[in-house]
Amino acid sequence: MIPQPPPQFPPKDPRESRILTLDATLDLPSGETLTGTPTVDITTIAGSDTTPSLQLTGVIVNSASLTVAGRTIAAGSAVQAVASAGTFGSRYLIAIVFPTTNPNETLVLKSVLPMSEI
């Protein structure tokens, strides 16, 4: 199986804040949900921002079902966070590590967030 690249969000202007939603539905076995406290890792994959200035705050698991881009995501199957700051022209790999309701499972949700050009 060929690994798929992480999904990419539309470009964000560094001066704005935006709510990001990462859907874990396809990565969770039936009956499992995300739980616990996440660990967030942000890496600059393009651009001049060597110490990533992108910030992710308010990282939570959805406690009720929600609809994003016409898809309904069950409670406990998505992560939402507020993205702010960043540097014009940079691209960031966001990795959020979450435990699941299975004590032997940990899930890493990844996505790419590009910043708009000036």
C-alpha positions in Angstrom: 0.0 0.0 0.0 1.4 3.4 -1.0 1.3 5.9 1.9 -1.0 8.9 1.2 0.2 12.4 1.9 -1.5 14.2 4.7 -4.5 16.3 3.8 -4.0 20.0 3.2 -6.1 22.9 4.4 -6.6 25.9 2.2 -4.0 28.7 2.7 -4.3 30.8 5.8 -3.2 34.4 6.2 -0.9 34.7 9.2 -2.9 37.6 10.5 -6.1 35.6 10.8 -7.2 32.8 13.2 -9.0 29.8 11.8 -10.7 26.7 13.3 -9.2 23.6 11.9 -11.0 20.2 12.0 -9.1 16.9 11.5 -11.3 13.9 10.9 -10.2 10.6 12.4 -13.2 8.6 11.3 -11.2 6.4 8.8 -8.4 5.8 11.3 -10.5 4.7 14.2 -11.6 1.0 14.6 -15.3 0.6 15.1 -16.4 1.5 18.6 -13.2 3.5 19.4 -13.1 7.2 19.9 -10.4 9.8 20.6 -9.9 10.7 24.3 -7.5 12.2 26.8 -4.9 15.0 26.4 -3.3 15.6 23.0 0.3 16.4 22.1 0.7 18.9 19.3 3.8 19.0 17.0 4.2 21.7 14.4 7.1 21.5 11.8 7.9 24.0 9.1 8.2 22.0 5.8 8.6 25.0 3.4 9.5 28.6 3.9 11.8 30.6 6.1 10.1 30.1 9.5 12.8 27.9 11.0 11.2 28.1 14.5 7.5 27.5 13.7 5.5 30.6 14.6 2.2 28.9 13.8 0.2 28.3 17.0 -2.5 25.8 17.7 -4.7 26.4 20.8 -7.9 25.0 22.2 -7.3 21.5 20.9 -10.4 19.5 21.7 -12.2 16.3 20.6 -15.7 16.9 19.3 -18.3 16.0 22.0 -21.2 16.0 19.5 -21.5 15.2 15.9 -20.5 17.9 13.5 -20.7 18.5 9.8 -17.7 19.7 7.8 -17.7 20.1 4.0 -21.0 18.1 3.8 -19.7 15.2 5.9 -21.1 14.3 9.3 -18.4 13.3 11.8 -19.5 11.3 14.8 -18.8 12.5 18.4 -15.3 11.6 19.5 -14.0 11.2 15.9 -12.6 14.6 15.1 -10.2 17.1 16.6 -10.7 20.9 16.4 -8.2 23.6 17.2 -7.7 27.3 16.5 -4.7 28.1 14.2 -3.2 31.5 14.5 0.0 33.3 13.5 2.5 31.7 11.0 4.8 33.3 8.4 3.8 34.4 4.9 4.9 31.8 2.3 5.5 29.0 4.8 3.9 25.5 5.0 3.5 23.6 8.2 3.0 20.0 9.0 0.6 19.6 12.0 0.7 16.4 13.9 -1.7 15.9 16.8 -1.1 12.7 18.9 -4.2 11.4 20.7 -4.9 8.4 22.9 -8.0 6.5 22.0 -10.6 4.6 24.2 -8.4 1.5 23.5 -5.6 1.8 26.0 -3.2 0.1 23.6 -3.9 2.5 20.7 -2.5 6.0 20.0 -3.5 7.9 16.9 -1.5 10.6 15.1 -3.6 13.0 12.9 -1.6 14.9 10.4 -2.4 17.8 8.0 -0.6 20.5 6.1 -1.4 24.1 6.6 0.1 26.6 4.0 0.3 30.3 4.7 -0.8 32.7 2.0 1.8 34.7 0.1 2.2 38.4 0.9 
